[in-house]
Amino acid sequence: DPLFVKDERLARKKRPSRSSLYSQALREYLARHAKHEITARLDRMCAEMPATSDPGIAAASRRILEFTEW
């Protein structure tokens, strides 16, 4: 299995146990997917909010959000 071979190679280089290597990989995977879930929840929340009557405020808000690092 190519994945197992790469796993063994990485474990020998970094010296963690295979178990700790898998634990770290799972933590990173879950953290990466948690960000997507947070974004999806924020998107749903924003979709439920009433639209502003001022187009200038709406445009400025969108620009700010586009350049904000989440």
N, C-alpha and C positions, 0 to 999 in steps of 0.2 A: 504494500500500500504506500504510494508516494507521500501521503500526508504523514504516515507513521515514520517514514525515513527522515522527512524534514523535521519532525518533532524530536526524534532521537538526536539529530545533528545539533539542533538548537539547545536541547537539554545539555549536551556535552559541552557546548561553547559557554553557556551561561551558568552551568552547574546547578540549576534548581532540580528538584525531583520532577518527574513527569506529572505527578499530581499537582504540584504547585504551578507548573507551567499551564496546565489545563484550567486551574482556578483563575489564574491571571487572565487567560484568554477569555474565559466566561465573564469575568468582571468587566473587561474592556468591551465585549459584545453587548452586555446588558446596559452599560453606560451609554454606548453609542445609540442603542435603540430607545433608551429612555428619553434622549433629546428629541427624537422624532415624535414620541408620544406627547411630550410637553408642547411641541410646536402644533401638533394636531389639536390638542385641547385649546390652545390659545386661538387657533384659527376658528374653531367652533364657537368659542366665546365671542370673538369679534363679529362673526356672522350673525349672532343673535342680538348684538347691540344695535340700537336705532341709528340710522344714518344721520349725520349732521346736516343741517339745512344750509350751512355755509360751505360752498365748494372750495374756497381758499383754505379753510381749516382742514377739510378732508385731505386736500392735496398735500398740505404741509405735514400732516400726520403721517401720510403714506411715505413721504420722503424720509422723515425721521426714522420710521420703522425699517425702511429698506437699508439704511446705513447703520443700524444698530446691531452690534454683535450680540447674539444670544448665547 
